Amino acid sequence: MPLDLLQRPRRTRRSESLRRLVRETALHPQDLIWPLFIHEESGDKAIDSMPGISRLGRESLIEACGRALELGIPAVALFPSIPASLKDDVGTHAFESSNLLYLSVAEVKRCFPQLLVITDVALDPYTSHGHDGLLVDGGGAVDNDQTVEALSRLAILEAAAGADIVAPSDMMDGRVQAIRRALDAAGYHETAILSYAAKFCSAYYGPFRDAVGSKIGKDAISKATYQMDPANAREALREVRLDVEEGADIVMVKPAGPYLDVIRSVREAVHVPVAAYQVSGEFSQIHAAARLGWLDYERTRDESLLAIKRAGADMILTYFAPEVAAALR
């Protein structure tokens, strides 16, 4: 005998059409940002720890950017892999006009002026020690204020090359305000700042460090004195609010998947757009589990991104961007 129920939530799940009609969260190609690795070599070089991802040469970079536009992806984020011979303790090559990043940004904007280009404001691709800043007296501690001064110079050079959005990822105190003032003083009032506002000291960054060559030696260096403790959520809100006060146009939570609670809290705390970075470790673990037959690749990929969007992210940096955008279209 049927139960005497007035409320039957399953009614709206009984067909795909009904499920689509009541669906609360949806992904769109315009929600995605495609991170791209670049290097100075002419061809592409596969990244072993990131299946299907390569460091791109000039021709492949231009092809990828053209594909992004075709797929409806509005922005790419460029990350340079710099030869070890060009690195030193203070990241000198970051400020040279021959820098791969500046040349690449200018070329992409020449070919595709409508595509948004995001550049990382960071020193770790250029330093021989792999830290995101300048070290105090050559020791292991990062000098906050000297690093902020260097990052402000770096942001101006990136804006001059044509970057639409500069993205400080270092987690130094006061760097958003310093960069905003430096950009404005140099005439780059329209260059936006996407702040890595809540960047956690995560174990999920390993493949990325392989990709850009910032992993120095056998063991990963500790960045715990400037990146956030994974245990802290209230501190994340403090960092985010400070960056908004200092002039950030967009704030980011990184990584994304393990920090869905932080994304939700940030979304409720501020009124600027919120980005989330589905980082290299998140990407690679899905590939690894799928290759072992433990997970359905496409369903897991899509569910992971949907969860990030559902948590409150307005935009997602993800290495899945082109294949997901193609599937959505």
NORTALIN-V406001 format. One line per field, one symbol per residue. phi: phi as a letter, one per 20 degrees, with the letter a starting at -180 (. if undefined). burial: 1 if it has 24 or more other ideal C-beta (glycine too) atoms within 12 Angstrom, else 0. A space follows every 10 residues. Layout:
phi: ???
burial: ???
This chain:
phi: .ffededcgf gedfbfffff fdfeccecgf edcdfcecbe ffeecfdgec gndcfeegff fffffffgff eneebcddce deggfeebfd mgffdefegg ffffgfffff fcfeefddcf ebdffdefen eebeeflmee eeegffffff ffffffffff fpfecdcfde mffnfffffg fffffenefe feddeffcde fdeeegffff femeednfdf fedfecfffg fddffgffff fffffeofec dcdbfdgfcf ffgfffgeec degddcdfeg ffffffffff fenecfgfff gfffffffff fpfebcebfe gffffffff
burial: 0000000000 0000000000 0000001011 1111111111 0000001011 1011111101 1101101110 1111111111 1100011011 1011100011 1111111110 1100111111 1111111111 1111100000 0111011111 1111111111 1111111111 1111111111 0110000100 1111111111 1101111111 1111100001 1010111101 0010111011 1111011111 1111111111 1111111011 0111111111 1111111000 0000001001 1101111111 1111111111 111110010
